């Protein structure tokens, strides 16, 4: 059967139609997505009436969101009356929150008299807290006599705490005799703990006899544990005779088990005659 050129072209077009249809459908869907997202690639001339309505709704929703987030792209004129009212309420509440939290975006001129009083109280409380914490934002001129006394007490307590823990900005010159003694005791305990745990910042010369004994015991225990685990930090020369024997017995048992079961490192030369016979009967 002979096919004419026209029939061949017709058959080819039919085979390509699903591909062309899919491509066209994809392009239509992409264009609709671009229009809904407000992209420049949107071609409104290709939208159906239903799609035009969907795009308009998406644009309106996006504008409401932009206005709520305070973006410059917000167009207040496109908001409905309820939307504009809800936006005004949200903006006011956000400004009140910013003012009470000490955020720079606060606009005090938009506060009501009652809100302004609350703002002043919150700002004053923040200043007192800053002064107690020794923050650079502290303004001592705004403190009352009682507040200044409380701040001084708080600063003294904070300084003592910093000196005891060895952190922060400790000023030893501000300590009383009793506090100096307490700080020295805390420093001694901290140094003893560092030495006992093998940590840095250990000064053995500052240990008492009891602390030095405890440190030596802890070091012995850590070394023994390291040797039991076969770690490279083990110093066999520091083991006591009892520890050395216990390790040798444990290693002998491990080696025998490895040779017997065929798992792990086995050194046959370290087996006793009886153990060798057990592993290789008749040998």
C-alpha positions in Angstrom: 0.0 0.0 0.0 1.5 3.3 -1.1 1.1 6.4 1.1 0.9 9.8 -0.4 3.1 12.7 1.0 -0.1 14.3 2.4 -1.0 11.1 4.3 2.6 10.9 5.7 2.4 14.5 6.9 -1.0 13.9 8.4 0.3 10.8 10.3 3.3 12.7 11.6 1.1 15.5 12.9 -1.1 13.1 14.7 1.9 11.5 16.4 3.2 14.9 17.5 -0.2 16.2 18.7 0.0 14.7 22.3 3.5 16.3 22.8 2.4 19.6 21.5 -0.8 19.5 23.6 1.2 18.7 26.7 3.7 21.5 26.0 0.9 24.0 25.5 -0.8 22.8 28.7 2.4 23.3 30.6 3.0 26.7 29.2 -0.6 27.8 30.1 -0.2 26.5 33.7 3.2 28.2 34.0 1.8 31.5 32.7 -1.1 31.3 35.2 1.4 30.7 38.1 3.5 33.6 36.9 0.5 35.9 36.9 -0.7 34.8 40.3 2.8 35.5 41.7 2.9 38.9 40.1 5.9 38.1 37.9 6.9 40.2 34.8 6.7 37.1 32.6 2.9 37.0 33.1 1.0 37.3 29.8 -2.5 38.5 30.8 -3.8 38.2 27.2 -3.6 34.4 27.5 -5.8 34.2 30.6 -9.4 33.1 30.6 -12.0 35.1 32.4 -11.9 32.6 35.3 -8.1 32.8 35.5 -8.3 36.7 35.4 -10.5 36.5 38.5 -8.1 34.1 40.2 -5.1 36.3 39.4 -6.9 39.4 40.8 -7.7 37.5 44.0 -4.1 36.4 44.4 -2.9 40.0 43.8 -5.3 41.3 46.4 -4.2 38.6 49.0 -0.6 39.5 48.3 -1.3 43.2 48.9 -3.0 42.5 52.2 0.0 40.4 53.3 2.4 43.2 52.2 0.5 45.7 54.1 0.4 43.5 57.2 4.2 43.1 57.0 4.8 46.7 56.5 6.4 46.3 53.1 6.7 49.3 50.8 4.8 47.5 48.0 1.7 47.8 50.1 -1.1 49.8 48.4 -3.6 50.8 51.2 -6.0 52.2 48.6 -6.8 48.6 47.4 -7.8 47.4 50.9 -11.4 46.9 51.8 -12.8 48.8 54.8 -12.6 45.8 57.1 -9.1 45.0 55.9 -7.9 48.6 56.4 -9.4 48.6 59.9 -7.7 45.2 60.8 -4.4 46.6 59.4 -4.7 49.7 61.6 -5.4 47.6 64.7 -2.4 45.3 63.9 -0.1 48.3 63.2 -1.1 50.0 66.5 -0.6 46.8 68.5 2.8 46.2 66.9 3.9 49.7 67.7 2.8 49.3 71.3 4.8 46.1 71.5 7.9 47.6 69.9 7.8 50.5 72.4 7.4 48.2 75.4 10.2 46.0 74.2 12.5 49.0 73.6 12.7 48.4 69.8 13.9 51.3 67.7 10.9 51.2 65.4 8.7 52.4 68.2 6.8 55.6 67.4 5.8 57.1 70.8 3.6 59.8 69.1 1.2 57.0 68.2 0.7 55.8 71.8 -2.4 56.6 73.8 -1.9 58.4 77.1 -2.4 55.1 79.0 0.0 53.3 76.6 2.6 56.1 77.0 2.5 55.7 80.8 3.0 51.9 80.4 5.9 52.6 78.0 7.6 54.9 80.5 7.2 52.4 83.2 8.7 49.6 81.0 11.5 51.9 79.9 12.3 52.8 83.5 12.3 49.1 84.5 14.6 48.2 81.6 17.0 51.0 82.8 17.1 49.7 86.3 17.8 46.1 85.0 20.5 47.4 82.8 22.1 49.2 85.7 22.0 46.1 87.9 23.6 44.1 85.1 26.3 46.7 84.5 25.1 47.3 80.9 26.6 50.3 79.1 23.0 51.5 78.3 22.4 52.2 82.0 21.5 55.8 82.9 22.2 56.3 86.6 20.6 59.8 86.5 17.2 58.2 86.0 17.4 56.1 89.2 15.7 57.0 92.4 17.7 56.9 95.7 16.2 53.5 96.6 16.9 52.1 93.1 20.4 53.4 93.2 20.9 51.5 96.5 19.4 48.3 95.0 21.6 48.6 91.9 24.7 49.0 94.1 23.8 45.9 96.1 23.2 43.9 92.9 26.5 45.1 91.3 28.3 44.1 94.5 26.7 40.6 94.4 27.4 40.2 90.7 31.1 41.2 91.2 31.4 38.7 94.1 29.9 36.0 92.0 32.2 36.7 89.1 35.2 36.6 91.4 34.1 33.3 92.9 33.5 31.6 89.5 36.6 33.2 87.9 34.4 34.6 85.1 33.0 37.9 84.1 34.6 41.2 85.1 35.8 40.5 88.7 37.1 43.6 90.5 38.9 42.3 93.6 39.3 45.9 94.9 35.5 46.0 95.5 35.4 42.9 97.7 35.0 43.1 101.5 37.3 41.1 103.7 34.8 38.3 104.1 34.1 38.2 100.3 37.9 38.1 99.6 38.2 35.1 101.9 35.2 33.4 100.2 36.6 34.1 96.7 40.0 32.6 97.7 38.2 29.5 99.0 36.2 29.1 95.8 39.4 29.6 93.7 41.1 26.9 95.7 38.2 24.5 95.2 38.1 25.2 91.5 41.9 24.6 91.2 41.6 21.3 93.1 38.7 20.2 90.8 40.8 21.1 87.7 43.7 19.0 89.0 41.6 16.1 90.1 39.9 15.9 86.7 43.2 16.3 84.8 42.0 19.6 83.3 44.1 22.6 82.2 44.6 25.5 84.6 45.7 23.2 87.4 48.3 24.7 89.8 49.6 21.9 91.9 51.6 24.3 94.1 48.3 25.6 95.4 46.9 22.2 96.5 46.5 21.2 100.1 48.0 17.9 101.3 44.5 16.3 101.1 43.8 17.8 97.7 47.2 16.6 96.3 46.4 13.1 97.6 43.0 13.1 96.0 44.5 14.3 92.7 47.2 11.6 92.7 44.5 8.9 93.4 42.3 10.3 90.5 45.3 10.2 88.2 46.1 6.6 89.1 42.5 5.6 88.5 42.3 7.3 85.1 45.6 5.7 84.0 44.4 2.2 85.1 41.1 2.7 83.2 43.1 3.8 80.2 45.3 0.7 80.4 42.3 -1.6 80.7 40.8 -0.1 77.5 44.2 -0.5 75.8 44.4 3.2 75.0 47.7 4.9 74.0 47.5 7.3 76.9 48.2 4.3 79.3 51.5 4.6 81.2 52.3 1.1 82.3 55.1 2.3 84.5 52.6 4.0 86.8 50.6 0.9 87.5 50.7 -0.6 91.0 51.8 -4.3 91.2 48.1 -5.3 91.8 46.9 -3.3 88.8 49.6 -4.7 86.6 48.8 -8.3 87.7 45.0 -7.7 87.1 45.7 -6.4 83.6 48.1 -9.3 82.8 45.4 -11.8 84.0 42.7 -10.2 81.9 44.9 -10.1 78.8 45.9 -13.7 79.3 42.2 -14.7 79.5 41.4 -12.6 76.4 44.2 -14.2 74.4 43.2 -17.7 75.4 39.5 -17.0 74.5 40.6 -15.6 71.1 42.8 -18.6 70.3 40.0 -21.0 71.5 37.1 -19.4 69.5 39.1 -18.2 66.5 38.0 -14.6 67.0 40.4 -11.7 67.8 44.1 -11.4 68.1 45.7 -14.7 69.3 49.3 -15.2 70.3 49.8 -19.0 70.7 53.2 -18.5 72.3 51.6 -17.0 75.3 49.4 -20.1 76.0 50.2 -22.5 78.7 50.8 -26.1 77.8 47.4 -27.1 79.2 45.6 -24.3 77.2 47.4 -25.5 74.0 46.2 -29.0 74.6 42.7 -27.8 75.2 42.7 -25.9 71.9 44.5 -28.6 69.9 43.7 -32.0 71.5 46.2 -34.6 70.8 49.0 -32.2 70.1 
